Amino acid sequence: MALRLNNIENARKSLSRVLRDYDAGKMDEKKARTEAYIFEKLLQFFKFEKENSIEAELSEIREIIEGLQK
């Protein structure tokens, strides 16, 4: 089954499936480690994307505040 990694919720569900499959002996350790590594990198990307979004919103708020203070 393909991993659904298009958003954080689907990634969480896919990671849960990987863990369940590994725990049940349906997945070998090498594949489980590889997929866990992929999830780690994906999580870093989602975090970076969210931080950039927050930073952009914060910049907009600062501009609005500066405009009101003038």
Order of alpha helices (4+ residues) and beta strands (2+ residues): alpha-alpha
